[in-house]
Amino acid sequence: MERRALEGRVVAITGAAGSLGPIVAHRLAPEGALLALCGRRLEPLESLAVELEGAEPAAVDLLDPDATSAWADDLATRHGRIDGLVHLVGGWRGGTPIEEAPREDWDLLHGLLVSTTQNATRAFARHLLASGRGRFVIVSSGQAQAPTHTNAAYAAAKAAAETWTLALADRFRGSGATANIVVVGAIVTPEMRAAEPERDFSTFTPAEEIAEAIAYLCSDAAASMNGQRLVLRGAA
Ligand SMILES: NC(=O)c1ccc[n+]([C@@H]2O[C@H](COP(=O)([O-])OP(=O)(O)OC[C@H]3O[C@@H](n4cnc5c(N)ncnc54)[C@H](OP(=O)(O)O)[C@@H]3O)[C@@H](O)[C@H]2O)c1
């Protein structure tokens, strides 16, 4: 029988019950990964976990550094290892001219996109280093590199998360662990296509393509890829 790419690996997915998370989880689980699924609300994570063999749901607020570290340490203690962290916490505010953008938008997006990334990496970095083949992946937006002014707060927060990830990649250099960024446009899921069959989603990035890229980055096939932006917005 062919060996599965993530056999025996413990991979945490944050924001797992969002729009992208379930598609990523369904792509990684059949590769043999034991998945730890995190969000703030337990119920949608439990529903997802029953679809995935051995998956473990956990309600953790990643804005709480102590709770985040406790979750990571508990996983490492019980399983003896953590091999991956796919950080999918998301959210959006924007749409107003830059000179009118409310300060609250920045505060919210800074928390969602920057603080959760910092807390998660602080909690997981030593475990990913200990794995010898640890993987950290975030999904970012083209806005980080080419912002539009009505998305200033979102773009700046994504740029900060990207830079933090590249710094983590520098920390990981030579350890066997990697940290990478998948850059996407607006994401389209199968549910969105089904809900609006007539709509043109050709400039969106399909969630299945993102899941494929994440599966690749988590595998040994991407062992040499560290500190890179994998851009999936060719059609945009
Ligand atoms: N959707 C897009 O078009 C798009 C475009 C570009 C980039 N991205 C990025 O792709 C990734 C996935 O996107 P998505 O649309 O699937 O995200 P999402 O649905 O907006 O968010 C994913 C999950 O994050 C969880 N979350 C929020 N705050 C949290 C916290 N403090 N602690 C723990 N969990 C928290 C939420 O669950 P709870 O409410 O239960 O906590 C939510 O279900 C994100 O990083 C996003 O920024 C998305």
PDBQT file of the ligand as one rigid body, heavy atoms in Angstrom, charges set to zero:
ROOT
HETATM    1  N1  LIG A 301     -12.287  34.212   2.747  1.00  0.00    +0.000 N 
HETATM    2  C1  LIG A 301     -11.542  34.892   1.884  1.00  0.00    +0.000 C 
HETATM    3  O1  LIG A 301     -11.998  35.333   0.824  1.00  0.00    +0.000 OA
HETATM    4  C2  LIG A 301     -10.062  35.124   2.199  1.00  0.00    +0.000 A 
HETATM    5  C3  LIG A 301      -9.284  35.876   1.313  1.00  0.00    +0.000 A 
HETATM    6  C4  LIG A 301      -7.925  36.030   1.578  1.00  0.00    +0.000 A 
HETATM    7  C5  LIG A 301      -7.348  35.431   2.708  1.00  0.00    +0.000 A 
HETATM    8  N2  LIG A 301      -8.149  34.712   3.542  1.00  0.00    +0.000 N 
HETATM    9  C6  LIG A 301      -7.551  34.091   4.715  1.00  0.00    +0.000 C 
HETATM   10  O2  LIG A 301      -7.726  32.690   4.656  1.00  0.00    +0.000 OA
HETATM   11  C7  LIG A 301      -7.877  32.179   5.982  1.00  0.00    +0.000 C 
HETATM   12  C8  LIG A 301      -9.177  31.383   6.059  1.00  0.00    +0.000 C 
HETATM   13  O3  LIG A 301     -10.235  32.230   5.686  1.00  0.00    +0.000 OA
HETATM   14  P1  LIG A 301     -11.740  31.940   6.121  1.00  0.00    +0.000 P 
HETATM   15  O4  LIG A 301     -12.618  32.771   5.240  1.00  0.00    +0.000 OA
HETATM   16  O5  LIG A 301     -11.968  30.466   6.201  1.00  0.00    +0.000 OA
HETATM   17  O6  LIG A 301     -11.748  32.544   7.616  1.00  0.00    +0.000 OA
HETATM   18  P2  LIG A 301     -13.025  32.847   8.508  1.00  0.00    +0.000 P 
HETATM   19  O7  LIG A 301     -14.100  31.900   8.138  1.00  0.00    +0.000 OA
HETATM   20  O8  LIG A 301     -13.331  34.311   8.455  1.00  0.00    +0.000 OA
HETATM   21  O9  LIG A 301     -12.448  32.577   9.978  1.00  0.00    +0.000 OA
HETATM   22  C9  LIG A 301     -12.076  31.274  10.362  1.00  0.00    +0.000 C 
HETATM   23  C10 LIG A 301     -12.397  31.045  11.817  1.00  0.00    +0.000 C 
HETATM   24  O10 LIG A 301     -11.547  31.794  12.687  1.00  0.00    +0.000 OA
HETATM   25  C11 LIG A 301     -12.100  31.626  13.960  1.00  0.00    +0.000 C 
HETATM   26  N3  LIG A 301     -11.593  32.652  14.890  1.00  0.00    +0.000 N 
HETATM   27  C12 LIG A 301     -11.789  33.998  14.843  1.00  0.00    +0.000 A 
HETATM   28  N4  LIG A 301     -11.197  34.590  15.879  1.00  0.00    +0.000 NA
HETATM   29  C13 LIG A 301     -10.612  33.607  16.610  1.00  0.00    +0.000 A 
HETATM   30  C14 LIG A 301      -9.860  33.587  17.817  1.00  0.00    +0.000 A 
HETATM   31  N5  LIG A 301      -9.596  34.716  18.501  1.00  0.00    +0.000 N 
HETATM   32  N6  LIG A 301      -9.418  32.402  18.295  1.00  0.00    +0.000 NA
HETATM   33  C15 LIG A 301      -9.697  31.252  17.638  1.00  0.00    +0.000 A 
HETATM   34  N7  LIG A 301     -10.402  31.209  16.481  1.00  0.00    +0.000 NA
HETATM   35  C16 LIG A 301     -10.856  32.371  15.986  1.00  0.00    +0.000 A 
HETATM   36  C17 LIG A 301     -13.630  31.718  13.757  1.00  0.00    +0.000 C 
HETATM   37  O11 LIG A 301     -14.303  30.711  14.495  1.00  0.00    +0.000 OA
HETATM   38  P3  LIG A 301     -14.961  31.092  15.932  1.00  0.00    +0.000 P 
HETATM   39  O12 LIG A 301     -15.913  32.221  15.671  1.00  0.00    +0.000 OA
HETATM   40  O13 LIG A 301     -15.606  29.839  16.413  1.00  0.00    +0.000 OA
HETATM   41  O14 LIG A 301     -13.821  31.497  16.778  1.00  0.00    +0.000 OA
HETATM   42  C18 LIG A 301     -13.786  31.420  12.258  1.00  0.00    +0.000 C 
HETATM   43  O15 LIG A 301     -14.665  30.352  11.990  1.00  0.00    +0.000 OA
HETATM   44  C19 LIG A 301      -7.849  33.381   6.929  1.00  0.00    +0.000 C 
HETATM   45  O16 LIG A 301      -6.555  33.559   7.438  1.00  0.00    +0.000 OA
HETATM   46  C20 LIG A 301      -8.207  34.537   6.012  1.00  0.00    +0.000 C 
HETATM   47  O17 LIG A 301      -7.684  35.788   6.469  1.00  0.00    +0.000 OA
HETATM   48  C21 LIG A 301      -9.494  34.543   3.321  1.00  0.00    +0.000 A 
ENDROOT
TORSDOF 0
